[in-house]
Amino acid sequence: MSNATTYKVTGMSCDHCERAVTAELTGVEGVSAVDAAADSGLVTVTFTGEPDDEAVREAVDEAGYELVGRA
């Protein structure tokens, strides 16, 4: 079972930002897909199990952006 959860992320403004966030999030255990959109600031993360908001927050922070919360 997979769960897609959309998050609001601030600071993304270009393709590079989308790639940086995507790269960090794909390294999170249980993440099977990531769709980051700089124009809206929305990042949809698909998990193979239950969403792990704290792991997402840490990955987004590591990429240099700020997770506002679930969209």
Secondary structure as GFF3:
##gff-version 3
##sequence-region A 1 71
A	DSSP	beta_strand	3	10	.	.	.	ID=ss1
A	DSSP	alpha_helix	15	26	.	.	.	ID=ss2
A	DSSP	beta_strand	31	37	.	.	.	ID=ss3
A	DSSP	beta_strand	42	47	.	.	.	ID=ss4
A	DSSP	alpha_helix	53	63	.	.	.	ID=ss5
A	DSSP	beta_strand	66	70	.	.	.	ID=ss6
###
